[in-house]
Amino acid sequence: MAGDISAGREIHVAVAVIIRAGRVLIARRPHHVHQGGLLEFPGGKVEPGETVHRALVREIAEETGLKVPEGTLEPVIGIRHDYGDKRVFLDVWRTTEAEGDAEGREGQPLDWIMPEEMRDEDFPAANRPIIRALRLPPTLAITGGIESVDQGCEQLATALERRPSSLVVLRAPSLEAGEYRQLAASVMPRCERAGAGLVVHGAPAMFQEVPEAAGLHLPWREAERLSSRPVPDGVWLGVSCHNSGQIAHAVRLGADYVTLGPVKPTATHPEAAGIGWRAFRDSVSAAPLPVYGLGGLGPGDVLKARQEGGQGIAGIRFWWPET
């Protein structure tokens, strides 16, 4: 992606996330080009009349010598970004099936790094949502139906054993603030042993009470009151959204991901029509951050959500044990 980008119209850029053994191929941009010296994911401009898949196959071969079977490409995220002098649409796809040995055929240094090793400041600003998408899981687990601390501890243990998850939103609106803090403190060690980050749910004050949490998930009623990011960089910030306007507000807050829904009618609110996959896709296409589909979805919908440009699915019933 090292070629310069002309100012003016939006430039369609195909971006490849090439993964081997959990590591991602990155390159360093030449110092003489736009955003020179920063790290980037391989790729380049989509030429007139060219599909994004063909552009990726061509660019990866030209830049790295790797052969990418077109049918192995899966969508990651689409990002529109205005640099002021440049406007780009990053069309990001991943593959784990690239063939050959990577080499910097344009003189650019290459490296394979873990997503956890990627630092925002080392990449162009437009690339940062890609980092979020690579670190976030395809399913976001949300707790439900917690009426007491003991019950919550037992249910969470069962849920993590039955269907492990790397990120769990601890939602327990029936508990008082003190009980919620007690629950979070009680389940934190179990989540850590299970390799699951625990995200607290509620107002920003809740994260201040549990600062060792992996992040904060804001209900919309809390998010709409804010004008800036309420938690430090380096921890997750999620927002529950129901339309594109709310997603835009979450972006202004510096959210790392959002949930969007309900996509389908839910068992708890069967009378409420979901927004459907088309509206989900339309909202996601304008969102410069990972979006989880929420509402009436299960693990079987992950592929559909990703095909529509989402990060995956979020929910309660697909993993939380019934009382």
C-alpha positions in Angstrom: 0.0 0.0 0.0 3.1 2.2 -0.3 2.0 4.1 -3.4 0.9 7.7 -2.8 -2.8 8.6 -2.8 -4.0 11.6 -4.7 -6.2 14.2 -3.0 -9.8 14.7 -4.1 -12.2 11.8 -4.5 -12.4 8.9 -2.1 -9.9 6.2 -2.9 -10.9 2.6 -2.6 -8.1 0.7 -1.0 -8.0 -3.1 -0.7 -6.3 -4.2 2.6 -5.2 -7.7 3.4 -4.9 -9.3 6.9 -2.7 -12.3 6.2 -2.5 -14.6 9.2 -0.2 -17.5 9.9 0.0 -19.3 13.3 -1.9 -16.4 14.9 0.6 -13.8 13.6 -0.3 -11.1 11.1 1.9 -9.9 8.2 2.7 -6.2 8.4 5.0 -3.9 6.4 6.7 -0.5 7.1 5.8 2.4 4.7 8.7 4.1 3.0 9.5 7.4 4.5 8.9 9.4 1.3 5.2 8.5 0.9 2.0 9.6 2.8 2.2 8.4 6.4 5.7 7.3 5.8 7.6 5.4 8.4 4.4 3.9 10.0 3.4 0.2 9.9 0.6 -1.0 7.6 -1.2 -4.0 6.4 -0.4 -5.0 2.8 -2.7 -3.9 0.0 -3.3 -1.1 -2.4 -5.7 0.9 -4.6 -8.4 -0.9 -6.4 -8.0 -0.1 -10.1 -11.0 0.9 -12.3 -13.0 -2.2 -13.3 -11.2 -4.4 -10.8 -12.9 -6.3 -7.9 -11.5 -5.9 -4.4 -10.6 -9.6 -4.4 -8.6 -9.3 -7.6 -6.9 -6.2 -6.3 -5.9 -8.0 -3.2 -4.5 -11.0 -5.1 -2.6 -8.7 -7.4 -1.3 -6.3 -4.7 -0.2 -9.1 -2.4 1.7 -10.9 -5.2 3.4 -7.6 -6.2 4.3 -6.5 -2.7 5.2 -9.8 -0.9 5.4 -12.6 -3.5 2.6 -14.5 -1.7 -0.1 -16.2 -3.6 -3.6 -15.6 -2.1 -6.4 -18.0 -3.3 -9.3 -15.6 -4.0 -11.8 -17.9 -2.5 -10.1 -17.9 0.9 -10.7 -14.1 1.5 -13.2 -13.3 4.3 -14.4 -9.8 5.2 -13.0 -8.0 8.3 -14.2 -4.4 8.3 -14.7 -1.4 6.0 -13.4 1.9 7.1 -13.9 5.4 5.7 -11.4 7.9 6.9 -10.7 11.6 6.1 -7.1 12.6 6.6 -7.8 16.1 5.6 -5.7 15.9 2.5 -6.7 12.3 1.8 -10.1 10.5 1.9 -9.9 6.7 1.8 -12.2 3.7 2.0 -10.2 0.8 3.5 -11.9 -2.5 2.3 -10.3 -5.1 4.7 -10.2 -8.8 4.1 -8.4 -11.7 5.8 -7.0 -15.0 4.8 -5.1 -17.8 6.6 -4.3 -19.6 3.3 -1.6 -17.4 1.7 1.0 -19.5 -0.1 4.7 -19.0 -0.3 7.4 -17.1 1.7 6.8 -13.4 2.2 9.4 -10.9 1.0 9.4 -7.2 0.7 9.5 -6.9 -3.1 9.3 -3.1 -3.0 12.1 -2.8 -0.5 9.7 -2.6 2.5 10.6 -4.4 5.7 8.1 -7.2 6.6 7.3 -8.8 9.9 4.8 -11.2 11.4 3.4 -10.0 14.8 0.6 -11.0 17.2 -2.4 -8.7 17.2 -1.7 -8.0 20.9 1.7 -6.5 20.0 0.2 -3.9 17.7 0.2 -0.3 19.1 -2.1 2.4 17.7 0.7 4.9 17.4 2.7 2.7 15.1 -0.1 2.7 12.5 -1.9 5.3 10.4 -5.1 6.4 12.2 -7.3 4.8 9.7 -5.8 1.4 10.5 -6.6 1.4 14.2 -10.1 -0.1 13.8 -8.5 -3.0 12.0 -6.4 -3.6 15.1 -9.6 -3.6 17.2 -11.3 -6.0 14.9 -8.3 -8.4 15.0 -8.2 -8.4 18.8 -12.0 -8.7 19.4 -13.6 -12.2 19.3 -16.4 -13.1 16.8 -18.8 -13.6 19.7 -19.4 -11.2 22.6 -20.9 -13.0 25.5 -23.4 -11.1 27.8 -24.6 -12.3 31.1 -28.3 -12.4 31.9 -30.8 -13.1 34.6 -28.6 -12.6 37.6 -30.6 -12.1 40.8 -27.9 -12.6 43.4 -24.1 -12.7 43.8 -24.0 -16.4 44.5 -26.3 -17.2 41.6 -24.3 -15.1 39.2 -21.0 -16.8 40.3 -22.5 -20.2 39.7 -24.1 -19.3 36.3 -20.9 -17.7 35.0 -18.9 -20.7 35.9 -21.3 -22.9 34.1 -21.4 -20.7 31.1 -17.6 -20.4 30.7 -17.3 -24.2 31.1 -20.0 -24.9 28.5 -19.1 -22.3 25.9 -15.8 -20.5 26.6 -15.6 -16.9 25.5 -12.6 -14.5 25.5 -14.7 -11.4 26.3 -17.7 -11.3 28.7 -20.0 -8.3 29.5 -21.1 -8.6 33.1 -24.7 -7.3 32.8 -26.7 -7.6 36.1 -29.3 -4.7 36.3 -31.2 -6.4 39.1 -28.2 -6.0 41.5 -27.5 -3.0 43.7 -24.2 -1.3 43.0 -22.5 -2.9 46.0 -23.7 -6.3 45.0 -22.5 -5.7 41.5 -19.0 -4.8 42.7 -19.0 -7.9 44.9 -20.0 -10.1 41.9 -17.3 -8.5 39.7 -14.6 -9.1 42.3 -15.8 -12.7 42.8 -15.9 -13.7 39.2 -12.8 -11.9 38.0 -10.3 -14.6 39.0 -12.4 -17.3 37.3 -12.6 -15.3 34.1 -8.9 -14.7 34.1 -8.3 -18.5 34.5 -10.6 -19.1 31.6 -8.8 -16.5 29.4 -11.9 -14.3 29.4 -11.7 -10.5 29.8 -14.5 -9.2 32.0 -16.2 -6.0 30.8 -18.3 -4.2 33.4 -21.7 -2.8 32.3 -23.3 0.5 33.3 -22.2 4.0 34.1 -18.6 5.2 33.9 -18.5 5.1 37.7 -18.8 1.4 37.6 -15.5 1.1 35.9 -13.9 3.4 38.5 -15.2 0.9 41.1 -13.7 -2.1 39.2 -10.6 -0.6 37.5 -9.0 -4.0 37.0 -11.8 -4.9 34.5 -11.0 -5.4 30.9 -13.3 -2.5 29.9 -16.7 -0.8 30.2 -19.8 -1.4 28.1 -22.2 1.6 28.1 -25.9 1.2 27.7 -27.2 3.9 25.3 -28.8 5.8 28.2 -25.4 6.3 29.7 -23.5 6.9 26.4 -25.9 9.6 25.2 -24.9 11.7 28.3 -21.2 11.7 27.5 -19.1 13.9 25.2 -15.7 12.1 25.6 -14.2 8.7 26.3 -14.9 7.8 29.9 -12.2 5.1 30.3 -8.4 5.1 29.6 -7.0 3.9 26.3 -5.9 0.3 26.5 -9.2 -1.0 27.9 -12.3 -1.8 25.9 -15.1 0.7 25.5 -18.3 -0.7 24.0 -21.7 1.0 23.4 -25.2 -0.4 22.9 -26.6 1.2 19.8 -29.8 0.9 17.8 -29.2 3.1 14.7 -26.5 4.8 12.7 -26.9 8.1 14.6 -26.1 6.3 17.9 -23.1 4.6 16.3 -21.8 8.0 15.1 -22.0 9.2 18.7 -20.2 6.2 19.9 -17.4 6.9 17.4 -17.1 10.4 18.8 -16.7 9.0 22.3 -13.8 6.9 21.1 -15.6 3.5 21.4 -13.7 0.4 20.4 -16.8 -1.5 19.3 -20.6 -1.3 19.4 -23.5 -3.7 19.5 -26.4 -3.0 17.0 -29.8 -4.4 17.2 -32.1 -6.1 17.6 -31.4 -7.7 14.2 -34.2 -10.3 14.7 -37.1 -10.6 17.0 -36.0 -11.9 20.4 -37.6 -14.5 22.8 -38.0 -11.8 25.4 -39.6 -9.3 23.0 -41.2 -11.4 20.2 -43.6 -8.5 19.3 -40.7 -6.2 18.4 -39.6 -6.5 14.8 -35.8 -6.6 14.3 -34.0 -4.2 12.0 -33.1 -7.0 9.7 -29.8 -7.8 8.0 -30.2 -5.1 5.3 -30.4 -2.3 7.8 -27.6 -3.9 9.8 -25.4 -3.9 6.7 -26.3 -0.3 5.8 -25.4 0.9 9.3 -22.2 -1.2 9.4 -21.0 0.1 6.1 -20.8 3.6 7.5 -19.3 2.6 10.9 -15.5 3.0 11.3 -15.3 0.5 14.1 -16.3 -3.1 14.8 -20.0 -3.8 15.1 -21.7 -6.8 16.7 -25.1 -7.9 15.7 -27.4 -8.3 18.7 -30.9 -9.7 19.2 -32.3 -13.1 18.3 -28.9 -14.3 17.0 -26.7 -17.3 17.9 -23.3 -18.8 16.9 -24.8 -20.0 13.6 -25.3 -16.3 12.6 -21.6 -15.3 13.0 -20.8 -16.0 9.4 -23.8 -14.0 8.2 -22.9 -11.1 10.4 -19.3 -11.1 9.1 -20.6 -11.3 5.5 -22.6 -8.2 6.2 -19.5 -6.4 7.4 -20.0 -7.0 11.2 -17.5 -8.2 13.7 -19.8 -11.1 14.7 -22.7 -11.5 17.1 -23.4 -10.6 20.7 -26.0 -12.0 23.1 -27.1 -13.7 26.2 -29.2 -16.8 25.3 -26.7 -18.6 23.1 -24.3 -19.2 26.0 -26.0 -18.2 29.3 -27.6 -21.0 31.4 -31.2 -20.6 32.2 -32.2 -20.4 35.8 
